[in-house]
Amino acid sequence: MEGSGVNRVRVEILGTQYTLRGKESEEHMKQVAKLVDELMRQLSESHSYLDLKRIAVLTALNVADELVTLREKYEELTALLDETTRSEPS
């Protein structure tokens, strides 16, 4: 795969090994996996009665909620910046 721009990295999430492949750096993929592992562990510890599938879905929902919130804030800031830029004298 040399020269294809695809990186591979082995990570562990909630006790299970995964091989990730992607164009992002190995460090980036490790950082993402570490965050997912931490979020899943937090849910697992606070809701020990949940099975792995439910923990994964709740983690995905929490991450998606954060993503949607950040996108909304980004759009608001972009609109504010555009408005500010248009109102400045040239």
N, C-alpha and C positions, 0 to 999 in steps of 0.2 A: 504494500500500500504506500510505499514511499513516494512522495511527490503528489499524492492525491489530495493532500490537505485535510485528511481525516485523522483525528487523534483518537486514541483508545486509552481508557483508564479504568482500573478496577476499583470499585468503591463498596462500602458496606452501609446498608440502610436498615436499621432496626434488626440487626443480626443476620441479614441476608446479603450475600455477595452479588454484585451486578457489574457487568462490563458496559461502560458507556462509550459510545462512539459519536463524534461530532466534529464540527469545524472549529469550535471554541478551543481554547488552550486547555491542557490537562488541569492546570491550576483552577481555571474557571469551573470546569466540570466537577472537580473535587469540592470546590466551595459550594456549588449548588447542591451536591449530594449531602454535604455536611449540614446545610440548612434544612433540607428535607428530613434528614435523620433527626436533627434536634427538634423540629416541629412535631414529628411523629412520636418521638419519645415523650415530649411534654404531654401530648394528648393521651398516650398510653398510660403514663403515670397518674394523670388526673382522672382518667376514665378506664380503670383496669378491667372493667366488665366488657369492654368493646373488643371485637375480634379485629384481626389485622386489616380486613377489607374495609370495615367501617372507619378505622383509624386513618387509612389511606384516603378514603373519600372525604372525611372531615378535614384532613390536612389540605387536600386539593381545594376544597371549598374555602378554607381560610386564606390560602394563597391567592385564589381567584378573586376573593373579596378585596384583598389588599391591592391586587393589580388593578381592579376596576376603580378603586378609590384613587390610586396614584394616577391613572389615566385621566380621571375627571379633574383632578388638581392640575395636571399638566395642561389640559385643554384650557382651564381657567387662567392659568399663568400665561399661556401662549396668547390668549385673547387679550389679556391685560397688557402684555408687552406690545402686541400689535396696536392696541388703542393708544398706548403711550407714545409709540413711535410715530403714529399718524398725527398726533396732536402737537408734536414738537415742530417748531419753525425750521424750515430748510435753510 
